[in-house]
Every structure is written in structure tokens, then in C-alpha cells.
Amino acid sequence: TGSNNICVNGTTTLSPTTGGTWTSSNRAVATVTNAGIVKGISAGSVTFTYTKIGSCASVPTSVVTVGNSIPVRITGSNSICINGTTTLSPTTGGTWSSSNTSIATVSNDGIVKGIASGRATFIFTNTGGCASPATSAVTVNNCPVAVITGPNSICINGTTTLSPSTGGTWTSSNKAIATVTNAGVVKGISVGTAKFTYTKTGSCNSLA
């Protein structure tokens, strides 16, 4: 009455659930209670027979297949930014699910995308129906906010300032136009426009 494909430690159900006893053709593969609850013990195939109290035994059920779950792991970083990505393994042969899709989503080829700050784990279910244990957590970090705190129009050799001024590194979109120090001090080099991106140490990039 349940699935005929289960994982090791997974369960399925048989009918009837009262009035007799169930026996397994191979208790090393799967056990069964007299209430018809089957539990997978090791990989293999097994059938079950029901004996009504004071009467006859049934013909065996159809085969229940017990499978091993597939090992899973994070193959990319376990810390990403909002809109950043990381990767999981395996990449084929089943479906991935996220413990919290509002924090991070995952495609069936194991690509995780950060949605909001927080932590999420992921489970892989193979085509035989076996679910893996959850991966370790992937942490999604907020992007730092980059702000121009001085004027946004300067002269060649003039300066302006950006925030934050500590805790990370700044980069210029065009160092031939303007350079920037990690303290957020911008210096004009030639006529033009430039944008700046801040990367928090050990974490994410800001928007430009």
C-alpha cells in the first residue's frame, strides 16, 4: 500500500494491518511488523507473506526494492553572497531540494543560488526514490552597501571618499580614470567616469 522502492532505514506499508502476522523473505534486507510496516535494512529485494490467524498464508507480495542513498557533498564554497552561486554533487540522476527556498534555491544539476541572508541545507533524491542525508549548511551573506560619502564629481588629481573605509577592499571599474585605496579614498587620474566595488573580507562584493 506504500512505495515498492525504499531506502535503507526508509519504510513502506502493507495490507492487511490487523488479524494476522507478516513475515519477510529476507530480514537482512527488510523487516516487517504485524501492522504491515516494512523497514529497509540493506540494499536488495524482498517479498512479504501474510498469515491470517488460524488460517492460511497469502501468496507473497510483489517485490520491494531497498536501495542505498547516494552520498552528497558541497563541491563549491559553503559561504556565498546573495545572488552568488555554489555547487553540489551529484549533478545527475535525481532531484535536489532546499531546506529553505527563501534563503537559497537549487537546480537538479546541483547549482545553488543565494536568495537572502541565512543558512540552508540540501537533500538529493535519486530516481529510485532514495533521499540522501542533508548536506552541511550553505551560508548566504548580505552584500555590503557601498556609498559615495564625498562629492561624485572631482577634478584630475582631486579626491573624494567612499564608505566603508575599513574591513575590506575597494576596486575601480577603470583605474585609468580613477584609483581607490582600501580606505575608500578615490583619486582622479584622467577625464571620464568610474564606479567602485567594495568586497568585505571573507565575504561578498557590494553592488557598484
Phi and psi in degrees as GROMACS dihedral restraints (atoms count N, CA, C in turn):
[ dihedral_restraints ]
;  ai    aj    ak    al  type     phi  dphi    fc
    3     4     5     6     1  -108.2    20    10
    4     5     6     7     1  -157.5    20    10
    6     7     8     9     1   -71.3    20    10
    7     8     9    10     1   149.6    20    10
    9    10    11    12     1   -99.6    20    10
   10    11    12    13     1    10.9    20    10
   12    13    14    15     1  -128.8    20    10
   13    14    15    16     1   116.1    20    10
   15    16    17    18     1  -131.5    20    10
   16    17    18    19     1   168.0    20    10
   18    19    20    21     1   -96.2    20    10
   19    20    21    22     1   163.9    20    10
   21    22    23    24     1   -55.6    20    10
   22    23    24    25     1   130.4    20    10
   24    25    26    27     1    75.6    20    10
   25    26    27    28     1    -4.0    20    10
   27    28    29    30     1   -82.8    20    10
   28    29    30    31     1   169.7    20    10
   30    31    32    33     1  -131.0    20    10
   31    32    33    34     1   160.3    20    10
   33    34    35    36     1  -146.0    20    10
   34    35    36    37     1   176.8    20    10
   36    37    38    39     1  -128.8    20    10
   37    38    39    40     1   151.3    20    10
   39    40    41    42     1  -123.8    20    10
   40    41    42    43     1   160.9    20    10
   42    43    44    45     1  -131.2    20    10
   43    44    45    46     1   140.1    20    10
   45    46    47    48     1   -76.0    20    10
   46    47    48    49     1   163.4    20    10
   48    49    50    51     1  -109.8    20    10
   49    50    51    52     1    -3.2    20    10
   51    52    53    54     1  -143.5    20    10
   52    53    54    55     1   164.8    20    10
   54    55    56    57     1    87.1    20    10
   55    56    57    58     1     7.4    20    10
   57    58    59    60     1  -173.2    20    10
   58    59    60    61     1  -163.8    20    10
   60    61    62    63     1  -127.4    20    10
   61    62    63    64     1   144.7    20    10
   63    64    65    66     1  -105.2    20    10
   64    65    66    67     1   145.4    20    10
   66    67    68    69     1  -131.1    20    10
   67    68    69    70     1   146.5    20    10
   69    70    71    72     1   -97.7    20    10
   70    71    72    73     1   142.0    20    10
   72    73    74    75     1   -73.4    20    10
   73    74    75    76     1   -17.2    20    10
   75    76    77    78     1  -156.0    20    10
   76    77    78    79     1    95.8    20    10
   78    79    80    81     1   -67.9    20    10
   79    80    81    82     1   -16.3    20    10
   81    82    83    84     1   -73.6    20    10
   82    83    84    85     1   -21.2    20    10
   84    85    86    87     1   -95.6    20    10
   85    86    87    88     1   -45.3    20    10
   87    88    89    90     1  -156.4    20    10
   88    89    90    91     1   141.4    20    10
   90    91    92    93     1  -102.7    20    10
   91    92    93    94     1   166.3    20    10
   93    94    95    96     1  -146.4    20    10
   94    95    96    97     1   138.8    20    10
   96    97    98    99     1   -90.9    20    10
   97    98    99   100     1   166.3    20    10
   99   100   101   102     1   -69.6    20    10
  100   101   102   103     1   -10.9    20    10
  102   103   104   105     1   -87.8    20    10
  103   104   105   106     1     6.1    20    10
  105   106   107   108     1    81.1    20    10
  106   107   108   109     1    21.3    20    10
  108   109   110   111     1   -93.1    20    10
  109   110   111   112     1   115.5    20    10
  111   112   113   114     1   -96.1    20    10
  112   113   114   115     1   137.0    20    10
  114   115   116   117     1  -125.2    20    10
  115   116   117   118     1   129.3    20    10
  117   118   119   120     1   -72.4    20    10
  118   119   120   121     1   132.8    20    10
  120   121   122   123     1  -109.8    20    10
  121   122   123   124     1   -44.8    20    10
  123   124   125   126     1  -152.2    20    10
  124   125   126   127     1   165.7    20    10
  126   127   128   129     1   -65.4    20    10
  127   128   129   130     1   138.0    20    10
  129   130   131   132     1   156.1    20    10
  130   131   132   133     1  -169.2    20    10
  132   133   134   135     1  -122.5    20    10
  133   134   135   136     1   147.1    20    10
  135   136   137   138     1  -153.8    20    10
  136   137   138   139     1   150.5    20    10
  138   139   140   141     1  -122.7    20    10
  139   140   141   142     1   169.6    20    10
  141   142   143   144     1  -136.6    20    10
  142   143   144   145     1   145.0    20    10
  144   145   146   147     1  -124.0    20    10
  145   146   147   148     1   136.1    20    10
  147   148   149   150     1  -108.4    20    10
  148   149   150   151     1   131.8    20    10
  150   151   152   153     1  -116.2    20    10
  151   152   153   154     1   116.6    20    10
  153   154   155   156     1   -71.2    20    10
  154   155   156   157     1   139.6    20    10
  156   157   158   159     1   -58.2    20    10
  157   158   159   160     1   127.0    20    10
  159   160   161   162     1    70.9    20    10
  160   161   162   163     1    16.1    20    10
  162   163   164   165     1  -142.8    20    10
  163   164   165   166     1  -146.1    20    10
  165   166   167   168     1   -97.2    20    10
  166   167   168   169     1   162.7    20    10
  168   169   170   171     1   -89.4    20    10
  169   170   171   172     1   144.9    20    10
  171   172   173   174     1   -73.0    20    10
  172   173   174   175     1   166.1    20    10
  174   175   176   177     1   -70.1    20    10
  175   176   177   178     1   156.4    20    10
  177   178   179   180     1   -61.7    20    10
  178   179   180   181     1   152.2    20    10
  180   181   182   183     1   -67.0    20    10
  181   182   183   184     1   171.3    20    10
  183   184   185   186     1   -65.1    20    10
  184   185   186   187     1   166.9    20    10
  186   187   188   189     1   -71.8    20    10
  187   188   189   190     1   135.7    20    10
  189   190   191   192     1  -103.4    20    10
  190   191   192   193     1   128.2    20    10
  192   193   194   195     1  -102.0    20    10
  193   194   195   196     1   128.0    20    10
  195   196   197   198     1  -105.5    20    10
  196   197   198   199     1   125.5    20    10
  198   199   200   201     1  -119.3    20    10
  199   200   201   202     1   158.4    20    10
  201   202   203   204     1   -84.3    20    10
  202   203   204   205     1   139.6    20    10
  204   205   206   207     1   -71.3    20    10
  205   206   207   208     1   155.7    20    10
  207   208   209   210     1   -90.4    20    10
  208   209   210   211     1   133.2    20    10
  210   211   212   213     1   -60.7    20    10
  211   212   213   214     1   141.3    20    10
  213   214   215   216     1  -125.5    20    10
  214   215   216   217     1   154.7    20    10
  216   217   218   219     1  -157.9    20    10
  217   218   219   220     1   159.6    20    10
  219   220   221   222     1   -86.6    20    10
  220   221   222   223     1   118.0    20    10
  222   223   224   225     1   -96.4    20    10
  223   224   225   226     1   -14.3    20    10
  225   226   227   228     1  -105.3    20    10
  226   227   228   229     1  -154.2    20    10
  228   229   230   231     1   -73.9    20    10
  229   230   231   232     1   148.3    20    10
  231   232   233   234     1   -96.9    20    10
  232   233   234   235     1    12.0    20    10
  234   235   236   237     1  -139.2    20    10
  235   236   237   238     1   117.6    20    10
  237   238   239   240     1  -132.1    20    10
  238   239   240   241     1   171.6    20    10
  240   241   242   243     1   -97.1    20    10
  241   242   243   244     1   165.2    20    10
  243   244   245   246     1   -58.3    20    10
  244   245   246   247     1   131.9    20    10
  246   247   248   249     1    74.2    20    10
  247   248   249   250     1    -4.0    20    10
  249   250   251   252     1   -82.4    20    10
  250   251   252   253     1   170.1    20    10
  252   253   254   255     1  -132.2    20    10
  253   254   255   256     1   158.6    20    10
  255   256   257   258     1  -144.4    20    10
  256   257   258   259     1   177.5    20    10
  258   259   260   261     1  -128.2    20    10
  259   260   261   262     1   150.3    20    10
  261   262   263   264     1  -122.5    20    10
  262   263   264   265     1   160.3    20    10
  264   265   266   267     1  -127.5    20    10
  265   266   267   268     1   139.3    20    10
  267   268   269   270     1   -81.3    20    10
  268   269   270   271     1   167.1    20    10
  270   271   272   273     1  -109.6    20    10
  271   272   273   274     1    -2.8    20    10
  273   274   275   276     1  -143.1    20    10
  274   275   276   277     1   166.3    20    10
  276   277   278   279     1    91.0    20    10
  277   278   279   280     1    11.5    20    10
  279   280   281   282     1   175.9    20    10
  280   281   282   283     1  -159.1    20    10
  282   283   284   285     1  -128.4    20    10
  283   284   285   286     1   144.3    20    10
  285   286   287   288     1  -101.2    20    10
  286   287   288   289     1   147.8    20    10
  288   289   290   291     1  -136.5    20    10
  289   290   291   292     1   148.9    20    10
  291   292   293   294     1  -100.7    20    10
  292   293   294   295     1   144.3    20    10
  294   295   296   297     1   -71.6    20    10
  295   296   297   298     1   -18.7    20    10
  297   298   299   300     1  -155.9    20    10
  298   299   300   301     1    95.4    20    10
  300   301   302   303     1   -70.4    20    10
  301   302   303   304     1   -14.3    20    10
  303   304   305   306     1   -77.6    20    10
  304   305   306   307     1   -15.9    20    10
  306   307   308   309     1   -97.0    20    10
  307   308   309   310     1   -47.5    20    10
  309   310   311   312     1  -154.9    20    10
  310   311   312   313     1   137.2    20    10
  312   313   314   315     1  -101.7    20    10
  313   314   315   316     1   165.0    20    10
  315   316   317   318     1  -145.1    20    10
  316   317   318   319     1   137.4    20    10
  318   319   320   321     1   -90.3    20    10
  319   320   321   322     1   165.4    20    10
  321   322   323   324     1   -70.1    20    10
  322   323   324   325     1   -12.2    20    10
  324   325   326   327     1   -95.6    20    10
  325   326   327   328     1    16.6    20    10
  327   328   329   330     1    81.5    20    10
  328   329   330   331     1    22.0    20    10
  330   331   332   333     1   -94.8    20    10
  331   332   333   334     1   115.7    20    10
  333   334   335   336     1   -94.6    20    10
  334   335   336   337     1   137.0    20    10
  336   337   338   339     1  -124.5    20    10
  337   338   339   340     1   130.3    20    10
  339   340   341   342     1   -73.2    20    10
  340   341   342   343     1   131.2    20    10
  342   343   344   345     1  -109.5    20    10
  343   344   345   346     1   -45.8    20    10
  345   346   347   348     1  -150.0    20    10
  346   347   348   349     1   162.9    20    10
  348   349   350   351     1   -65.7    20    10
  349   350   351   352     1   141.3    20    10
  351   352   353   354     1   148.5    20    10
  352   353   354   355     1  -163.7    20    10
  354   355   356   357     1  -130.8    20    10
  355   356   357   358     1   143.6    20    10
  357   358   359   360     1  -143.8    20    10
  358   359   360   361     1   149.6    20    10
  360   361   362   363     1  -116.4    20    10
  361   362   363   364     1   168.7    20    10
  363   364   365   366     1  -138.4    20    10
  364   365   366   367     1   142.3    20    10
  366   367   368   369     1  -122.9    20    10
  367   368   369   370     1   137.2    20    10
  369   370   371   372     1  -108.5    20    10
  370   371   372   373     1   127.6    20    10
  372   373   374   375     1  -111.7    20    10
  373   374   375   376     1   117.1    20    10
  375   376   377   378     1   -76.7    20    10
  376   377   378   379     1   171.3    20    10
  378   379   380   381     1   -65.5    20    10
  379   380   381   382     1   -18.0    20    10
  381   382   383   384     1   -82.1    20    10
  382   383   384   385     1    -3.1    20    10
  384   385   386   387     1    96.0    20    10
  385   386   387   388     1     4.0    20    10
  387   388   389   390     1   -88.0    20    10
  388   389   390   391     1   130.0    20    10
  390   391   392   393     1   -96.0    20    10
  391   392   393   394     1   138.3    20    10
  393   394   395   396     1   -77.2    20    10
  394   395   396   397     1   164.2    20    10
  396   397   398   399     1   -62.6    20    10
  397   398   399   400     1   159.8    20    10
  399   400   401   402     1   -68.5    20    10
  400   401   402   403     1   147.6    20    10
  402   403   404   405     1   -66.5    20    10
  403   404   405   406     1   168.5    20    10
  405   406   407   408     1   -65.5    20    10
  406   407   408   409     1   165.9    20    10
  408   409   410   411     1   -74.9    20    10
  409   410   411   412     1   142.5    20    10
  411   412   413   414     1  -100.6    20    10
  412   413   414   415     1   128.3    20    10
  414   415   416   417     1   -96.8    20    10
  415   416   417   418     1   128.6    20    10
  417   418   419   420     1  -104.8    20    10
  418   419   420   421     1   124.0    20    10
  420   421   422   423     1  -102.2    20    10
  421   422   423   424     1   146.4    20    10
  423   424   425   426     1   -65.2    20    10
  424   425   426   427     1   145.5    20    10
  426   427   428   429     1   -75.1    20    10
  427   428   429   430     1   135.8    20    10
  429   430   431   432     1   -66.1    20    10
  430   431   432   433     1   155.0    20    10
  432   433   434   435     1   -99.9    20    10
  433   434   435   436     1   121.7    20    10
  435   436   437   438     1   -98.6    20    10
  436   437   438   439     1   131.6    20    10
  438   439   440   441     1  -133.7    20    10
  439   440   441   442     1   139.1    20    10
  441   442   443   444     1   -83.0    20    10
  442   443   444   445     1   114.9    20    10
  444   445   446   447     1   -97.3    20    10
  445   446   447   448     1   -14.8    20    10
  447   448   449   450     1  -105.9    20    10
  448   449   450   451     1  -164.9    20    10
  450   451   452   453     1   -66.5    20    10
  451   452   453   454     1   151.1    20    10
  453   454   455   456     1   -99.9    20    10
  454   455   456   457     1    15.5    20    10
  456   457   458   459     1  -138.3    20    10
  457   458   459   460     1   118.4    20    10
  459   460   461   462     1  -131.9    20    10
  460   461   462   463     1   168.6    20    10
  462   463   464   465     1   -92.9    20    10
  463   464   465   466     1   164.0    20    10
  465   466   467   468     1   -56.9    20    10
  466   467   468   469     1   132.4    20    10
  468   469   470   471     1    74.5    20    10
  469   470   471   472     1    -4.4    20    10
  471   472   473   474     1   -81.5    20    10
  472   473   474   475     1   169.8    20    10
  474   475   476   477     1  -131.7    20    10
  475   476   477   478     1   159.4    20    10
  477   478   479   480     1  -145.0    20    10
  478   479   480   481     1   177.3    20    10
  480   481   482   483     1  -128.5    20    10
  481   482   483   484     1   151.8    20    10
  483   484   485   486     1  -124.5    20    10
  484   485   486   487     1   160.8    20    10
  486   487   488   489     1  -130.8    20    10
  487   488   489   490     1   140.3    20    10
  489   490   491   492     1   -75.3    20    10
  490   491   492   493     1   160.4    20    10
  492   493   494   495     1  -110.0    20    10
  493   494   495   496     1    -1.4    20    10
  495   496   497   498     1  -142.8    20    10
  496   497   498   499     1   165.9    20    10
  498   499   500   501     1    86.2    20    10
  499   500   501   502     1     8.5    20    10
  501   502   503   504     1  -174.9    20    10
  502   503   504   505     1  -162.4    20    10
  504   505   506   507     1  -128.4    20    10
  505   506   507   508     1   145.0    20    10
  507   508   509   510     1  -105.3    20    10
  508   509   510   511     1   145.5    20    10
  510   511   512   513     1  -132.2    20    10
  511   512   513   514     1   147.8    20    10
  513   514   515   516     1   -99.7    20    10
  514   515   516   517     1   142.4    20    10
  516   517   518   519     1   -72.6    20    10
  517   518   519   520     1   -18.3    20    10
  519   520   521   522     1  -154.7    20    10
  520   521   522   523     1    94.2    20    10
  522   523   524   525     1   -69.3    20    10
  523   524   525   526     1   -15.6    20    10
  525   526   527   528     1   -74.6    20    10
  526   527   528   529     1   -19.6    20    10
  528   529   530   531     1   -95.5    20    10
  529   530   531   532     1   -48.1    20    10
  531   532   533   534     1  -155.0    20    10
  532   533   534   535     1   138.2    20    10
  534   535   536   537     1  -101.7    20    10
  535   536   537   538     1   165.8    20    10
  537   538   539   540     1  -146.1    20    10
  538   539   540   541     1   139.6    20    10
  540   541   542   543     1   -91.1    20    10
  541   542   543   544     1   166.8    20    10
  543   544   545   546     1   -70.8    20    10
  544   545   546   547     1   -10.4    20    10
  546   547   548   549     1   -86.7    20    10
  547   548   549   550     1     3.6    20    10
  549   550   551   552     1    82.3    20    10
  550   551   552   553     1    22.4    20    10
  552   553   554   555     1   -97.4    20    10
  553   554   555   556     1   117.1    20    10
  555   556   557   558     1   -96.0    20    10
  556   557   558   559     1   138.3    20    10
  558   559   560   561     1  -125.3    20    10
  559   560   561   562     1   129.3    20    10
  561   562   563   564     1   -72.0    20    10
  562   563   564   565     1   131.5    20    10
  564   565   566   567     1  -109.2    20    10
  565   566   567   568     1   -44.8    20    10
  567   568   569   570     1  -151.4    20    10
  568   569   570   571     1   170.8    20    10
  570   571   572   573     1   -67.1    20    10
  571   572   573   574     1   134.5    20    10
  573   574   575   576     1   151.8    20    10
  574   575   576   577     1  -167.0    20    10
  576   577   578   579     1  -125.6    20    10
  577   578   579   580     1   148.2    20    10
  579   580   581   582     1  -144.4    20    10
  580   581   582   583     1   150.5    20    10
  582   583   584   585     1  -115.7    20    10
  583   584   585   586     1   165.4    20    10
  585   586   587   588     1  -136.2    20    10
  586   587   588   589     1   141.1    20    10
  588   589   590   591     1  -123.4    20    10
  589   590   591   592     1   136.0    20    10
  591   592   593   594     1  -107.2    20    10
  592   593   594   595     1   131.8    20    10
  594   595   596   597     1  -114.9    20    10
  595   596   597   598     1   115.7    20    10
  597   598   599   600     1   -70.0    20    10
  598   599   600   601     1   137.7    20    10
  600   601   602   603     1   -56.2    20    10
  601   602   603   604     1   125.8    20    10
  603   604   605   606     1    71.6    20    10
  604   605   606   607     1    14.1    20    10
  606   607   608   609     1  -143.0    20    10
  607   608   609   610     1  -135.3    20    10
  609   610   611   612     1  -103.0    20    10
  610   611   612   613     1   164.3    20    10
  612   613   614   615     1   -88.0    20    10
  613   614   615   616     1   146.4    20    10
  615   616   617   618     1   -77.3    20    10
  616   617   618   619     1   168.8    20    10
  618   619   620   621     1   -68.2    20    10
  619   620   621   622     1   155.4    20    10
